[in-house]
Amino acid sequence: MNAYFAALSDALRTAGIFQPCLVLDLDRLDRNVALVKERLDPGLAVRLVDKSLACLPLLSHLGKALGTNRFMTFHPPISEAVLKAFPDADLLYGKPVPVEAARAVVAKDAADWSRICWLIDSEQRLAEYGALAAELGVELRIAFEIDVGLHRGGFADPEALSKALNALPGHERLHCEGVMAYEAHAPHIPGLFGGPAKALGQASERAAAFVACLAAGQRNILNIGGSKTALLHRRGVANEVSMGSAFVLPSDFDTPGLDGFQPAAFIATPILKVVEPMLPGPLAVTRLLQALGRFPRKGCYLYGGKWMAEPAFPEGMKPNALLGLSSNQQFMGLPVDATVRPGDYAFLRPTQSEAVLQHFGSIAVFSAGRIVDRWPALPMG
């Protein structure tokens, strides 16, 4: 049995955890943090992405380790929890929020929400937030979303941003803090079109052209990048990068920009049954499909399933299209020589951390060979 997953299994048994759970390897997490501190350009601060790390003790651990009180937020219920947990936190929205959603929270608690910087992606939204600030008699901080190549929205060019900035004096209760750029496309640009390095350089150049439109007092937040690209930026115009998933490294983040990072989060679940699988219907159909390699000769059923995760252990475990997925009792094919038994644990590696970390209610924290804590995850809201 793989020694690492054997150690996780022993720790779960000792802790009395016999149902699906999310395990966070604190030691691996800390090693990933050390790599961030080693590789991050010294001119850049880290803004922690709360949707990807939706657990207050986890955010607190990372904030202390990195010396940051900056958070990127996406969903008002999580934003509210972060504001209350971290009295000195500075929050930047990573997506534009409908103005009525902003109205609901600002009207309820304008003091806490003054630490929020709202994202403006169009002149229309600028006008809506200007009207909201005037109606409620509050000051609102804003940043402009700029398009540096992803083409997902925001101001398309510096001229469009300049036009919005010219309109800003007409909304005297809005205060521009800076810009937010995202270049998640860069790591996926093929070499035929210049590859990731060229795309990242172009994104930085575009960001600089937008920043040139800002006045000196409007450059507090010059945000660029995400987990896949944050450590690739060098001496550009930005003063901060956003990072979240990189710290636990789900499989979607296996990119060159995160070489040396280790997966630090796994779904663990008991194996309920180990079987010689058969399809419904005539046995001959099962045997034919097994002979063709379309259906396994050995398999197991998991406690739960249908997660956004990929099999990690037992080695060779994989879902089967003929039986499909189940959120209650998922079938997984196994190699014929697999030695697992009912009661053993299977492990899956999340493909993403957002939503998955919240799925089980709490997180089992693994360190030095044992489960040392249970950290409550933030509710979906």
N, C-alpha and C positions, 0 to 999 in steps of 0.2 A: 504494500500500500504506500502511495506517495507520502513521504514523511511529513510534509507540511500539512496535508489534509488529515493525516492521522492525528497530528497534534491538535488541529482544530476540533476533530471529532472527540478526542479525549476531553478537551476543555468543555465542550457542549454537554457531554454526559455528566461530567463532574458538577456543572452548573445546573443540571436538571432541566435542560432545554430539549424537548422532544417534539417540537413542532417547527414549521417553517419560520426562519428568522433571518435577519440581515446581520452579518458579522462584520465588524470593522476592525481591521488589524492596526492597532495604534502604533506599533513599532514601525511597520511599513509606511504608515502615514507620516510619521516623523522623519523617516529617511527621505520621503518625497519632498517634505518641507525643506529639508537641508539642501536638496538639489535646487529648489527654487531660489533659496537665499544665495547659493553659490553661483548660479547662472544668470540671475536677473540683473539687468543693467542697473547700476547704482543710481541712475537718475530717474528710475521709475518706482512708483509706489504700487502696491497690490490692492485691488478692490475685490473683495470676496463676493462671489456670486451666490446669493442665498438660496435660489431655487435648486441649485445643484448640490447644496450642502445643508439641506433643510432640517437642521437639528441645532438647537441653541448651544448645547455643550460643545458640539463639533465646531461651530463658528467661533465660540469663545476660545477654544484651544488653538485654532489657527490664527485668530486675531492676535493673541498674546505671542505666539511663536514668530509671527511676521511683523509685529509692531504696527498693526494697522487697525484703524477704526472705520475704514471705508467699506461700504457694501454696495453691490449692485442688486437691485430688487426688481420683482416682476409682478407681484400679486398682493393686493392690499392686505389680506389677512396675515400673510407672512411678513410684510413690511411692518405691520403694527406690532407683531411679536418681537421683531428685531429692534424696533424703536424703544419698546418698553424694557427689553433685556439689556440694552447697551445705551445708557443715557448720553454718551458722547459720540454715538454713531452718526456718520454722514452717509445718507442713502441717495443713490442715483438710480432712477428708473432705467431699465434696459430695453423697455418698449413703451410706446405711447399708450396711455390709459384713457379710456373714454372719460370725457369731462364730468359726466354724471357720477362715475365711480369716484373720481377725485372729490367732487362736491360732498359726497356722503361721508368721507372720512375727515376731510378738512373742517367741515361744519361741526363735526362731533368733537374734535380735539385739535384745534389749530396750532397749539403750542408744540406738541410732539411732531406734528407733520410739517413744521417749519424746517425740520432737518432733512426733508425730502427735496430732491431736485427732480422735477418732472421733465419728461422728454417731449420735445416738440418736433414733429416731423413735417409740418406743413403750415402755410399761412393761416389756413382755416383753423387748425388746432391752436395756433398762437392767439387768434382772436377769441376762441372759446375760453381759453385759460385766462386771457386778459379780462373777459367779461366776468368770469367766476371770481377772480381776485377782487374786482371792483364791487361785485354784488355782496361778497362776504366781508369786505373791508379788511382783507389780509394781504400780506406780502407773500408772493410765491417765487421760489427759485426755479429756474428752467435751464435746460441745456438743449442744444439743437442736435438732432440726429442727422448725420451727414453720410452720403453714399460714397464709399471709397472703392467700389468695385463689386460688392456683393449684389447690388441692384434689388435689395429687398424693401426699399423705401427710404424715406428721409429726403433731405435737400440734395438735388441731383448735381448741382455745380455751385461754385462760389458765388456766381451772380444771383442765384436763387436765394442763397443764404444772406447775401448783402441786402436784398430786397426785404427780407424778413427783419433783419436788424434795423433797417431804416424805419420799419413800422413799429418797432419796439417802444420808442418814446410815447407812442399813443396809448400804451398800456403801462401806466406809471407804477403799478404795483407788481409788475413782473421784473425779475432781475436775472439777467443772463450770467450763468456761471461758466459756460464753455460749450464743448461739443462732445458727442459720443460717436465713434466710428467702429465698425465691425468688419473684419476681413476674413471671415471663416472660410471663404472660397479659396484663399491663397494656398493652403496645403494640398489642394486637390487639382491645381492647374497642371496639365500634362507638360512634359518637356518640350513637346512640339510647339507650345505657345509660350515658352520661356521658363516654365516650371515655377515652383513655389517662391524661390528667391526673387525672381523678377516681379511676380505678382505682389509680394510683400513690399518690395521697393516702390512699386507704382502706387500701392495703397498709402504708404507713408508720404509720398510726394503729393498725392491728392489731399490728404489730411492737412498738410502744411499750407496748401493753397486756401483751404477753408479757414484755417486758424488765422491766416493773414488778414481776414476780414474782421476779426474781433478786435475790440479795443483792449488796452492793457488790463483793465479791470474786469474783463470778461473771459479771462483765461485761467481761472482757478481749477477747472476740470477739463483736461485734454486727454480724453479716454480713448484708448484703441486696444484692439486685440481681445483674444479669448484664450482659453487653456491651450489650444493647439499652436498658438502663435506668440503668446506673451513673452516667452523666453528667447525668441528670435529677434526681437526689436533691439536696436542699438542706436543710441544717441540721435533719436529722431525728435520730432516736434512734441510728441506726447509726454505727459508727466505721470501717467498711471496706466496700468493694464488690468484687465479683469481676469480672474482665475477662479475656477470652482471644481469642475470635474477632474482636473489634472491631479488633485491631491489624493483621490481614491482610484483613479485610472480605470474607468470602465472601458470595455473593449473598443468602443467607437473612437477612443482617444489614443489608440496605438499608432502614433504618428512620429516622424523623425524629430519633431520639436520636443518630444518628451522621452527621448532615448534614456534608458537607465531607470526610469520610474517603474514602480511595481504596483500591480493591482492590490488594493488595500480593502476592498469590499467584496463580499461574497454572499450569495444566498445559500443557506444551509437548510436541508430538509431531509427528514427520515425517509428511507426506502421502506415501503409498505410490503411489497411482494417481489419476489424474484421468480420469473416464470419462463417456461418454454412457450413462447407466444403462438397463438393461433388466431386467424381471422374468422369471423362468422361465416358459416357456410361449409361447403365440402372441404375436407382436409386436403384433398388433392390441389386445391387452389393455393392454400398456404404453402404446401411443399414446392409447387412450381415457382411461386414468387420468391421463396427462399433460395431455390436453385439459381434463379436469375439475379440474386443479390438485391432484390427489391424489398425484402422483408427479413428481419433478423431471426436467428435461431435461438437467441436468448434475449431476455428483456427484464425490465422491472417497472413497477408503478411507484410514483413519488407521492408523498403527502403534499398536495397542492400542485401548482404548475401554471403554465401560460404566462410566465413572467417575461419582462424585457431583459432576457439574460441568455447566455450561451453555456452549454455544459462544460464544466471544468474537471469534474471527478465524479465517478470512476472514469479512468481513461477510456476513450472510445465510446462513451455514452452519447447517444444522440436521439433526437425525436424521429418519428417515422410518419411520413406523409399519409400513409394508408390509414393509420389510426388517429392522426391529428393531435391537437393539443387539448388539454383539459385544465381548468383552473381548480379542479377538485382532486383529481387522481390521474396524473399525466403518465402515459406510457413512454418509456425510453428504451431504445434498443441498446444492447450491450454486446461486446465481443464474446465469442463462445467461451473463452478462457477466463472471463471475469469471475472473481472469487467473492463478490459481495453477497451479503445475506440480509434478510429483513431485519430492520433495526439499525443497520449501518446508515451513515449519512451520505447524501449526494450533495455536491456543491456546484453552483452555477455562478458564472461571472456576469454581473450586469453589463448590458450594452451602453447604458447611460446611468447617471446617478440621480438626475432629477426625477421625481415621482417614485423611483424604485426605493430610495432610502426612506421614504415615508410610508411605504406599502405595509410594513409590519407593525407600525405603532411605536416600537422602540428598537434600539440598535444594541446588539450584544458586543461589548468592547473587549477585544482580545489583546493581551499583552503578556509577554514573558511566560507563555505556555498556559495561560488560564483566562477565563472570562472575569474581568476585573470590575465591570460596571455595566449598567443598562442605561443608555441615554435615550430620553424620549425624543422622538422625531416630531417635527411640526405637523399639525393636521393639514390636509389638503386645502381646507377652507372653502 
